[in-house]
Amino acid sequence: MANSYRRRGLGIQLMDHILSYAKEHFALIVLHTDTEQADCFYRAYGFKKTCLFPGSTHVLFIK
């Protein structure tokens, strides 16, 4: 997210919507990030650091 839009709660709103949808349709979410800020954000949502999937840095098992 662009710096000018950070700290406004937009990431939280977006992640809440993504997780709500994902719980209905997916068993896991895999992502890649390269910033410490994003790492902290995703870990706060329960994502775990991983290298299980090529190119990924985090995974969240939903089901």
Phi and psi in radians as a Rosetta constraint file:
Dihedral C 1 N 2 CA 2 C 2 CIRCULARHARMONIC -1.071 0.35
Dihedral N 2 CA 2 C 2 N 3 CIRCULARHARMONIC 2.496 0.35
Dihedral C 2 N 3 CA 3 C 3 CIRCULARHARMONIC -0.920 0.35
Dihedral N 3 CA 3 C 3 N 4 CIRCULARHARMONIC -0.650 0.35
Dihedral C 3 N 4 CA 4 C 4 CIRCULARHARMONIC -1.173 0.35
Dihedral N 4 CA 4 C 4 N 5 CIRCULARHARMONIC -0.270 0.35
Dihedral C 4 N 5 CA 5 C 5 CIRCULARHARMONIC -1.864 0.35
Dihedral N 5 CA 5 C 5 N 6 CIRCULARHARMONIC -0.017 0.35
Dihedral C 5 N 6 CA 6 C 6 CIRCULARHARMONIC -1.312 0.35
Dihedral N 6 CA 6 C 6 N 7 CIRCULARHARMONIC 2.764 0.35
Dihedral C 6 N 7 CA 7 C 7 CIRCULARHARMONIC 1.166 0.35
Dihedral N 7 CA 7 C 7 N 8 CIRCULARHARMONIC 0.494 0.35
Dihedral C 7 N 8 CA 8 C 8 CIRCULARHARMONIC -2.037 0.35
Dihedral N 8 CA 8 C 8 N 9 CIRCULARHARMONIC 0.028 0.35
Dihedral C 8 N 9 CA 9 C 9 CIRCULARHARMONIC 1.484 0.35
Dihedral N 9 CA 9 C 9 N 10 CIRCULARHARMONIC 0.054 0.35
Dihedral C 9 N 10 CA 10 C 10 CIRCULARHARMONIC -1.194 0.35
Dihedral N 10 CA 10 C 10 N 11 CIRCULARHARMONIC -0.688 0.35
Dihedral C 10 N 11 CA 11 C 11 CIRCULARHARMONIC -1.108 0.35
Dihedral N 11 CA 11 C 11 N 12 CIRCULARHARMONIC -0.682 0.35
Dihedral C 11 N 12 CA 12 C 12 CIRCULARHARMONIC -1.127 0.35
Dihedral N 12 CA 12 C 12 N 13 CIRCULARHARMONIC -0.804 0.35
Dihedral C 12 N 13 CA 13 C 13 CIRCULARHARMONIC -1.067 0.35
Dihedral N 13 CA 13 C 13 N 14 CIRCULARHARMONIC -0.784 0.35
Dihedral C 13 N 14 CA 14 C 14 CIRCULARHARMONIC -1.125 0.35
Dihedral N 14 CA 14 C 14 N 15 CIRCULARHARMONIC -0.800 0.35
Dihedral C 14 N 15 CA 15 C 15 CIRCULARHARMONIC -1.132 0.35
Dihedral N 15 CA 15 C 15 N 16 CIRCULARHARMONIC -0.698 0.35
Dihedral C 15 N 16 CA 16 C 16 CIRCULARHARMONIC -1.041 0.35
Dihedral N 16 CA 16 C 16 N 17 CIRCULARHARMONIC -0.736 0.35
Dihedral C 16 N 17 CA 17 C 17 CIRCULARHARMONIC -1.164 0.35
Dihedral N 17 CA 17 C 17 N 18 CIRCULARHARMONIC -0.780 0.35
Dihedral C 17 N 18 CA 18 C 18 CIRCULARHARMONIC -1.056 0.35
Dihedral N 18 CA 18 C 18 N 19 CIRCULARHARMONIC -0.802 0.35
Dihedral C 18 N 19 CA 19 C 19 CIRCULARHARMONIC -1.165 0.35
Dihedral N 19 CA 19 C 19 N 20 CIRCULARHARMONIC -0.660 0.35
Dihedral C 19 N 20 CA 20 C 20 CIRCULARHARMONIC -1.065 0.35
Dihedral N 20 CA 20 C 20 N 21 CIRCULARHARMONIC -0.808 0.35
Dihedral C 20 N 21 CA 21 C 21 CIRCULARHARMONIC -1.154 0.35
Dihedral N 21 CA 21 C 21 N 22 CIRCULARHARMONIC -0.786 0.35
Dihedral C 21 N 22 CA 22 C 22 CIRCULARHARMONIC -1.071 0.35
Dihedral N 22 CA 22 C 22 N 23 CIRCULARHARMONIC -0.643 0.35
Dihedral C 22 N 23 CA 23 C 23 CIRCULARHARMONIC -1.068 0.35
Dihedral N 23 CA 23 C 23 N 24 CIRCULARHARMONIC -0.463 0.35
Dihedral C 23 N 24 CA 24 C 24 CIRCULARHARMONIC -1.521 0.35
Dihedral N 24 CA 24 C 24 N 25 CIRCULARHARMONIC -0.401 0.35
Dihedral C 24 N 25 CA 25 C 25 CIRCULARHARMONIC -2.220 0.35
Dihedral N 25 CA 25 C 25 N 26 CIRCULARHARMONIC -0.228 0.35
Dihedral C 25 N 26 CA 26 C 26 CIRCULARHARMONIC -2.357 0.35
Dihedral N 26 CA 26 C 26 N 27 CIRCULARHARMONIC 2.774 0.35
Dihedral C 26 N 27 CA 27 C 27 CIRCULARHARMONIC -1.712 0.35
Dihedral N 27 CA 27 C 27 N 28 CIRCULARHARMONIC -0.376 0.35
Dihedral C 27 N 28 CA 28 C 28 CIRCULARHARMONIC -2.747 0.35
Dihedral N 28 CA 28 C 28 N 29 CIRCULARHARMONIC 2.809 0.35
Dihedral C 28 N 29 CA 29 C 29 CIRCULARHARMONIC -2.160 0.35
Dihedral N 29 CA 29 C 29 N 30 CIRCULARHARMONIC 2.280 0.35
Dihedral C 29 N 30 CA 30 C 30 CIRCULARHARMONIC -2.077 0.35
Dihedral N 30 CA 30 C 30 N 31 CIRCULARHARMONIC 2.383 0.35
Dihedral C 30 N 31 CA 31 C 31 CIRCULARHARMONIC -2.540 0.35
Dihedral N 31 CA 31 C 31 N 32 CIRCULARHARMONIC 2.948 0.35
Dihedral C 31 N 32 CA 32 C 32 CIRCULARHARMONIC -2.243 0.35
Dihedral N 32 CA 32 C 32 N 33 CIRCULARHARMONIC 2.320 0.35
Dihedral C 32 N 33 CA 33 C 33 CIRCULARHARMONIC -2.437 0.35
Dihedral N 33 CA 33 C 33 N 34 CIRCULARHARMONIC 2.707 0.35
Dihedral C 33 N 34 CA 34 C 34 CIRCULARHARMONIC -2.258 0.35
Dihedral N 34 CA 34 C 34 N 35 CIRCULARHARMONIC 0.348 0.35
Dihedral C 34 N 35 CA 35 C 35 CIRCULARHARMONIC -2.131 0.35
Dihedral N 35 CA 35 C 35 N 36 CIRCULARHARMONIC 2.576 0.35
Dihedral C 35 N 36 CA 36 C 36 CIRCULARHARMONIC -1.152 0.35
Dihedral N 36 CA 36 C 36 N 37 CIRCULARHARMONIC -0.634 0.35
Dihedral C 36 N 37 CA 37 C 37 CIRCULARHARMONIC -1.070 0.35
Dihedral N 37 CA 37 C 37 N 38 CIRCULARHARMONIC -0.801 0.35
Dihedral C 37 N 38 CA 38 C 38 CIRCULARHARMONIC -1.158 0.35
Dihedral N 38 CA 38 C 38 N 39 CIRCULARHARMONIC -0.681 0.35
Dihedral C 38 N 39 CA 39 C 39 CIRCULARHARMONIC -0.980 0.35
Dihedral N 39 CA 39 C 39 N 40 CIRCULARHARMONIC -0.844 0.35
Dihedral C 39 N 40 CA 40 C 40 CIRCULARHARMONIC -1.106 0.35
Dihedral N 40 CA 40 C 40 N 41 CIRCULARHARMONIC -0.718 0.35
Dihedral C 40 N 41 CA 41 C 41 CIRCULARHARMONIC -1.053 0.35
Dihedral N 41 CA 41 C 41 N 42 CIRCULARHARMONIC -0.896 0.35
Dihedral C 41 N 42 CA 42 C 42 CIRCULARHARMONIC -1.183 0.35
Dihedral N 42 CA 42 C 42 N 43 CIRCULARHARMONIC -0.670 0.35
Dihedral C 42 N 43 CA 43 C 43 CIRCULARHARMONIC -1.125 0.35
Dihedral N 43 CA 43 C 43 N 44 CIRCULARHARMONIC -0.553 0.35
Dihedral C 43 N 44 CA 44 C 44 CIRCULARHARMONIC -1.119 0.35
Dihedral N 44 CA 44 C 44 N 45 CIRCULARHARMONIC -0.416 0.35
Dihedral C 44 N 45 CA 45 C 45 CIRCULARHARMONIC -1.615 0.35
Dihedral N 45 CA 45 C 45 N 46 CIRCULARHARMONIC 0.070 0.35
Dihedral C 45 N 46 CA 46 C 46 CIRCULARHARMONIC 1.717 0.35
Dihedral N 46 CA 46 C 46 N 47 CIRCULARHARMONIC 0.017 0.35
Dihedral C 46 N 47 CA 47 C 47 CIRCULARHARMONIC -1.143 0.35
Dihedral N 47 CA 47 C 47 N 48 CIRCULARHARMONIC 2.510 0.35
Dihedral C 47 N 48 CA 48 C 48 CIRCULARHARMONIC -1.941 0.35
Dihedral N 48 CA 48 C 48 N 49 CIRCULARHARMONIC 2.479 0.35
Dihedral C 48 N 49 CA 49 C 49 CIRCULARHARMONIC -1.166 0.35
Dihedral N 49 CA 49 C 49 N 50 CIRCULARHARMONIC 2.409 0.35
Dihedral C 49 N 50 CA 50 C 50 CIRCULARHARMONIC -2.733 0.35
Dihedral N 50 CA 50 C 50 N 51 CIRCULARHARMONIC 2.815 0.35
Dihedral C 50 N 51 CA 51 C 51 CIRCULARHARMONIC -2.289 0.35
Dihedral N 51 CA 51 C 51 N 52 CIRCULARHARMONIC 0.457 0.35
Dihedral C 51 N 52 CA 52 C 52 CIRCULARHARMONIC -1.095 0.35
Dihedral N 52 CA 52 C 52 N 53 CIRCULARHARMONIC -0.559 0.35
Dihedral C 52 N 53 CA 53 C 53 CIRCULARHARMONIC -2.054 0.35
Dihedral N 53 CA 53 C 53 N 54 CIRCULARHARMONIC 2.336 0.35
Dihedral C 53 N 54 CA 54 C 54 CIRCULARHARMONIC -0.947 0.35
Dihedral N 54 CA 54 C 54 N 55 CIRCULARHARMONIC 2.270 0.35
Dihedral C 54 N 55 CA 55 C 55 CIRCULARHARMONIC 1.421 0.35
Dihedral N 55 CA 55 C 55 N 56 CIRCULARHARMONIC 0.000 0.35
Dihedral C 55 N 56 CA 56 C 56 CIRCULARHARMONIC -1.696 0.35
Dihedral N 56 CA 56 C 56 N 57 CIRCULARHARMONIC 2.731 0.35
Dihedral C 56 N 57 CA 57 C 57 CIRCULARHARMONIC -2.129 0.35
Dihedral N 57 CA 57 C 57 N 58 CIRCULARHARMONIC -0.374 0.35
Dihedral C 57 N 58 CA 58 C 58 CIRCULARHARMONIC -2.498 0.35
Dihedral N 58 CA 58 C 58 N 59 CIRCULARHARMONIC 2.665 0.35
Dihedral C 58 N 59 CA 59 C 59 CIRCULARHARMONIC -2.498 0.35
Dihedral N 59 CA 59 C 59 N 60 CIRCULARHARMONIC 2.569 0.35
Dihedral C 59 N 60 CA 60 C 60 CIRCULARHARMONIC -2.271 0.35
Dihedral N 60 CA 60 C 60 N 61 CIRCULARHARMONIC 2.017 0.35
Dihedral C 60 N 61 CA 61 C 61 CIRCULARHARMONIC -1.486 0.35
Dihedral N 61 CA 61 C 61 N 62 CIRCULARHARMONIC 2.128 0.35
Dihedral C 61 N 62 CA 62 C 62 CIRCULARHARMONIC -1.657 0.35
Dihedral N 62 CA 62 C 62 N 63 CIRCULARHARMONIC -0.782 0.35
